[in-house]
Amino acid sequence: GQLTHYATSIHCSQFRVFSYSIILFGKAAGRLLRWDRSGAIYTEIFNWAKDPNTLSEFIWRLNSLTFAQRGYDTTV
């Protein structure tokens, strides 16, 4: 419920079509999420401590996206 609240708050306060979240469960596991108005899509759990490339590559790719590709509504 708390994650849904955070995503809803972002979408209510910013002009967004979708957004991304990174969830880390301790040092063992993590998930990547993509939120939109209808819900969330998420990856399988991955071990980011043993394989940090998954997380670092996602962040690197996210950083190189345009505003529209990051989910900002460019029509506003």
N, CA, C and O of each residue as an XYZ file, in Angstrom:
304
protein
N       0.799     -1.186      0.000
C       0.000      0.000      0.000
C       0.852      1.265      0.000
O       0.501      2.252     -0.646
N       1.963      1.237      0.720
C       2.807      2.422      0.815
C       3.430      2.756     -0.540
O       3.522      3.930     -0.899
N       3.858      1.748     -1.294
C       4.434      1.999     -2.614
C       3.406      2.597     -3.561
O       3.721      3.496     -4.341
N       2.185      2.102     -3.493
C       1.099      2.647     -4.317
C       0.835      4.098     -3.952
O       0.593      4.931     -4.825
N       0.881      4.398     -2.661
C       0.673      5.778     -2.207
C       1.759      6.697     -2.774
O       1.456      7.792     -3.247
N       3.011      6.261     -2.730
C       4.103      7.069     -3.268
C       3.918      7.317     -4.767
O       4.065      8.447     -5.231
N       3.600      6.273     -5.518
C       3.418      6.424     -6.955
C       2.235      7.334     -7.266
O       2.311      8.162     -8.173
N       1.151      7.184     -6.523
C      -0.021      8.041     -6.721
C       0.318      9.492     -6.425
O      -0.119     10.388     -7.147
N       1.083      9.734     -5.385
C       1.494     11.105     -5.034
C       2.323     11.738     -6.148
O       2.144     12.913     -6.470
N       3.219     10.967     -6.727
C       4.041     11.485     -7.827
C       3.163     11.846     -9.010
O       3.327     12.909     -9.608
N       2.232     10.965     -9.351
C       1.380     11.205    -10.519
C       0.373     12.330    -10.285
O      -0.064     12.975    -11.238
N       0.004     12.568     -9.038
C      -0.924     13.669     -8.744
C      -0.227     15.029     -8.704
O      -0.851     16.052     -8.986
N       1.054     15.048     -8.359
C       1.749     16.323     -8.210
C       2.600     16.706     -9.426
O       3.057     17.844     -9.529
N       2.812     15.762    -10.340
C       3.592     16.031    -11.540
C       2.777     15.605    -12.761
O       1.904     14.743    -12.664
N       3.066     16.206    -13.888
C       2.398     15.815    -15.125
C       3.136     14.602    -15.689
O       4.095     14.743    -16.448
N       2.679     13.416    -15.310
C       3.327     12.164    -15.675
C       2.379     11.239    -16.408
O       1.185     11.189    -16.112
N       2.917     10.512    -17.361
C       2.193      9.437    -18.017
C       2.538      8.128    -17.310
O       1.682      7.260    -17.135
N       3.794      7.999    -16.910
C       4.260      6.841    -16.145
C       5.500      7.249    -15.349
O       6.062      8.323    -15.564
N       5.913      6.387    -14.437
C       7.116      6.633    -13.640
C       7.767      5.299    -13.291
O       7.162      4.237    -13.442
N       8.991      5.373    -12.830
C       9.748      4.180    -12.458
C      10.060      4.211    -10.968
O      10.186      5.276    -10.363
N      10.182      3.016    -10.389
C      10.608      2.869     -9.001
C      11.642      1.757     -8.915
O      11.626      0.804     -9.693
N      12.527      1.902     -7.962
C      13.495      0.859     -7.645
C      13.231      0.451     -6.204
O      13.216      1.296     -5.309
N      13.023     -0.837     -5.978
C      12.767     -1.331     -4.629
C      13.876     -2.301     -4.265
O      14.146     -3.254     -4.996
N      14.515     -2.055     -3.131
C      15.567     -2.932     -2.652
C      15.135     -3.560     -1.337
O      14.716     -2.862     -0.414
N      15.239     -4.871     -1.259
C      14.894     -5.620     -0.053
C      16.195     -6.043      0.621
O      16.711     -7.127      0.349
N      16.724     -5.197      1.496
C      17.997     -5.524      2.135
C      19.110     -5.598      1.112
O      19.096     -4.882      0.111
N      20.082     -6.472      1.370
C      21.203     -6.624      0.440
C      21.007     -7.781     -0.518
O      21.872     -8.055     -1.350
N      19.877     -8.463     -0.409
C      19.717     -9.688     -1.180
C      18.929     -9.525     -2.472
O      19.244    -10.180     -3.466
N      17.927     -8.679     -2.483
C      17.038     -8.692     -3.639
C      16.522     -7.303     -3.975
O      16.594     -6.377     -3.168
N      16.006     -7.186     -5.177
C      15.413     -5.933     -5.623
C      14.449     -6.164     -6.768
O      14.412     -7.242     -7.360
N      13.672     -5.143     -7.070
C      12.740     -5.162     -8.202
C      12.738     -3.786     -8.846
O      12.982     -2.775     -8.187
N      12.462     -3.763    -10.135
C      12.267     -2.522    -10.865
C      10.797     -2.451    -11.231
O      10.228     -3.439    -11.693
N      10.168     -1.286    -11.030
C       8.742     -1.125    -11.311
C       8.508      0.016    -12.276
O       9.228      1.014    -12.268
N       7.485     -0.142    -13.113
C       7.016      0.925    -13.992
C       5.545      1.150    -13.668
O       4.713      0.260    -13.842
N       5.237      2.360    -13.190
C       3.879      2.713    -12.780
C       3.202      3.537    -13.856
O       3.835      4.380    -14.491
N       1.904      3.295    -14.065
C       1.086      4.188    -14.872
C      -0.279      4.284    -14.195
O      -0.450      3.797    -13.077
N      -1.238      4.899    -14.854
C      -2.546      5.135    -14.234
C      -3.312      3.850    -13.934
O      -4.207      3.850    -13.089
N      -2.976      2.763    -14.611
C      -3.721      1.521    -14.410
C      -3.058      0.557    -13.438
O      -3.666     -0.447    -13.065
N      -1.828      0.836    -13.018
C      -1.167     -0.061    -12.073
C       0.332     -0.091    -12.281
O       0.934      0.893    -12.709
N       0.934     -1.244    -11.970
C       2.388     -1.373    -12.044
C       2.776     -2.663    -12.761
O       2.077     -3.674    -12.700
N       3.902     -2.588    -13.430
C       4.556     -3.749    -14.021
C       5.904     -3.848    -13.329
O       6.589     -2.839    -13.159
N       6.292     -5.050    -12.928
C       7.544     -5.178    -12.194
C       8.350     -6.364    -12.695
O       7.816     -7.302    -13.287
N       9.649     -6.298    -12.440
C      10.556     -7.357    -12.853
C      10.531     -8.485    -11.832
O       9.964     -8.358    -10.747
N      11.155     -9.582    -12.207
C      11.384    -10.647    -11.249
C      12.404    -10.149    -10.233
O      13.169     -9.226    -10.510
N      12.407    -10.763     -9.067
C      13.382    -10.385     -8.040
C      14.781    -10.725     -8.545
O      15.008    -11.801     -9.099
N      15.704     -9.807     -8.351
C      17.097    -10.045     -8.720
C      17.985     -9.737     -7.523
O      17.634     -8.922     -6.671
N      19.122    -10.388     -7.467
C      20.072    -10.192     -6.372
C      21.042     -9.087     -6.774
O      21.997     -9.331     -7.512
N      20.798     -7.885     -6.292
C      21.605     -6.743     -6.701
C      22.950     -6.699     -5.998
O      23.866     -6.022     -6.466
N      23.089     -7.413     -4.878
C      24.380     -7.443     -4.187
C      25.364     -8.349     -4.932
O      26.547     -8.025     -5.043
N      24.879     -9.476     -5.439
C      25.754    -10.408     -6.163
C      25.939     -9.991     -7.612
O      26.996    -10.237     -8.194
N      24.929     -9.362     -8.207
C      25.002     -8.925     -9.596
C      24.591     -7.456     -9.687
O      23.461     -7.154    -10.072
N      25.492     -6.547     -9.337
C      25.141     -5.118     -9.350
C      24.960     -4.544    -10.753
O      24.491     -3.415    -10.898
N      25.321     -5.296    -11.781
C      25.189     -4.789    -13.150
C      23.741     -4.529    -13.538
O      23.463     -3.592    -14.287
N      22.815     -5.341    -13.043
C      21.401     -5.142    -13.375
C      20.936     -3.772    -12.921
O      20.322     -3.035    -13.693
N      21.222     -3.431    -11.691
C      20.793     -2.147    -11.134
C      21.549     -0.988    -11.767
O      20.939      0.013    -12.143
N      22.859     -1.106    -11.891
C      23.634      0.004    -12.454
C      23.293      0.244    -13.928
O      23.272      1.391    -14.375
N      23.027     -0.820    -14.684
C      22.657     -0.632    -16.089
C      21.295      0.040    -16.213
O      21.103      0.882    -17.091
N      20.334     -0.320    -15.338
C      19.027      0.331    -15.366
C      19.169      1.824    -15.084
O      18.594      2.647    -15.795
N      19.925      2.174    -14.060
C      20.114      3.583    -13.699
C      20.834      4.323    -14.827
O      20.475      5.456    -15.149
N      21.835      3.702    -15.424
C      22.568      4.335    -16.526
C      21.638      4.581    -17.711
O      21.655      5.662    -18.299
N      20.824      3.579    -18.064
C      19.899      3.733    -19.184
C      18.811      4.768    -18.879
O      18.436      5.552    -19.751
N      18.310      4.767    -17.651
C      17.300      5.747    -17.244
C      17.848      7.166    -17.354
O      17.141      8.079    -17.780
N      19.081      7.345    -16.977
C      19.716      8.657    -17.031
C      19.863      9.178    -18.458
O      19.882     10.389    -18.675
N      19.967      8.273    -19.430
C      20.174      8.711    -20.813
C      18.861      8.877    -21.594
O      18.898      9.177    -22.788
N      17.713      8.688    -20.949
C      16.423      8.858    -21.614
C      16.020     10.334    -21.692
O      16.478     11.159    -20.901
N      15.165     10.644    -22.647
C      14.595     11.991    -22.731
C      13.503     12.138    -21.661
O      13.122     11.155    -21.025
N      13.008     13.347    -21.465
C      11.932     13.560    -20.491
C      10.692     12.752    -20.842
O      10.060     12.165    -19.963
N      10.344     12.720    -22.116
C       9.166     11.947    -22.548
C       9.371     10.459    -22.278
O       8.442      9.775    -21.849
N      10.583      9.952    -22.524
C      10.864      8.545    -22.281
C      10.894      8.216    -20.786
O      10.723      7.059    -20.402
N      11.109      9.227    -19.948
C      11.068      9.022    -18.493
C       9.660      9.127    -17.934
O       9.448      8.912    -16.740
N       8.704      9.453    -18.782
C       7.312      9.456    -18.354
C       6.671     10.811    -18.187
O       5.496     10.893    -17.827
N       7.414     11.886    -18.441
C       6.819     13.221    -18.325
C       5.874     13.460    -19.493
O       6.175     13.099    -20.631
N       4.748     14.061    -19.208
C       3.763     14.402    -20.249
C       4.217     15.687    -20.914
O       4.092     16.762    -20.328
N       4.730     15.597    -22.104
C       5.287     16.765    -22.802
C       4.213     17.596    -23.492
O       4.521     18.638    -24.070
N       2.951     17.152    -23.441
C       1.864     17.933    -24.053
C       1.324     19.007    -23.106
O       0.502     19.828    -23.512
N       1.771     19.010    -21.871
C       1.268     19.972    -20.883
C       2.128     21.212    -20.920
O       1.884     22.156    -20.168
